Each structure stands twice: as structure tokens, then as C-alpha cells.
Amino acid sequence: MSDLVRWNPYDELARIRDEFNQVFAPFWTGRPWSGQMNRWIPSVDVKESAERIELSAEIPGVNPEDVDVTVSDDSVVIRGEVKQETIDNDSGYQRQERRYGSFQRTIPLPAAVKHEQTAIAYDNGILTLTIPKAEPGKTRSTRLKIGEGPHRLQ
């Protein structure tokens, strides 16, 4: 006579979970930027006052020359790239978790702004935009370069 084993539905759920983890593990482990599912976007803070909007974005390790900022009447687009250093096979790396690659983030603004009067600064990995508010009107945009022109914060 054979022994009967009581069926447990939770055992089936555990099996499905294990199979799911096995299939998707490459996207969650190893090099964080090895797949599209792990794309990094900068964290931002948007602060509004009566006269202006101030936006701060964390983009550590990004060379200011590799950042493209476009401000329109109702949004800010931040694009950039973190370039990977060339690594030789004798470097001794056991683990490499830093993020590399391109990023883009579009941040909607809570009010219409005077985009052509935007002040921009980049310090210690924090990009800061100070944008004066304006009356609503036609949507236009201005592309900014960090450290150039009259758009510099003092």
C-alpha cells in the first residue's frame, strides 16, 4: 500500500514563485544596467513659490558636458549619460554595481514659466534649475548648457 500525501496549494504557489524568480533573476541581479528593466532615472524635487519654480535633480557621477536640459513653458526634460570607464580583465573587480548608460526624465511643471530666464547650476551631483513663473501662453522651449551664458546662478 502506498502512502497518500496531502495536497497543499501553498506548495504550488511556492513552486510558481521559484520558477518566476528563476526566469526574471537576470533582470534583478548582477549588473544593474544590464537590461532595459533597470533603467535609471534621476530623482527630483520640485518646489513652487509665488514667483518661481525650483527643480533639483540628483545626477551623481554625470559630467556636466553629458547633460542636456530643455525647459518649455510646462515641463523640463533632463537627458544625459553616465559613461563607463574602460575596464581591463586584470582589474580585479569582484562586483560592479555602479550605473552606466543614458537616462531621460520629463518633469511636468505645476505652472507656466518664463523658460528663457531659467538659471541653472550643477554642484556635487545636484542639478538645480530656478525658473521664474509666467502667465500661460504658447508652449515654447529653451535648451540650456551647464556653465554657459547668462543662465548661470550666482
BELCORDA-V36847 format. One line per field, one symbol per residue. psi: psi as a letter, one per 40 degrees, with the letter a starting at -180 (. if undefined). burial: + if it has 9 or more other ideal C-beta (glycine too) atoms within 8 Angstrom, else -. A space follows every 10 residues. Layout:
# BELCORDA-V36847
psi=???
burial=???
This chain:
# BELCORDA-V36847
psi=hihhhhhhdd dddddddddd dddeddeeib hdfeidefhh iiiihhhhad dihhhhhhgi ehhdeehhhh hadeihhhia hhhhihhiee dehdiheihi aiihhhhiie iiigdeehhi ihhfehhhhh hiiiiiaihi ihhihheiae ehi.
burial=---------- ---------- ---------- --+----+-+ -+-+-+---- -++++++++- -+---++-++ +++-++++++ -+-------- ---------- +-+++-+-+- -++++--+++ ++---+++++ ++++------ ++-+-+---- -+--
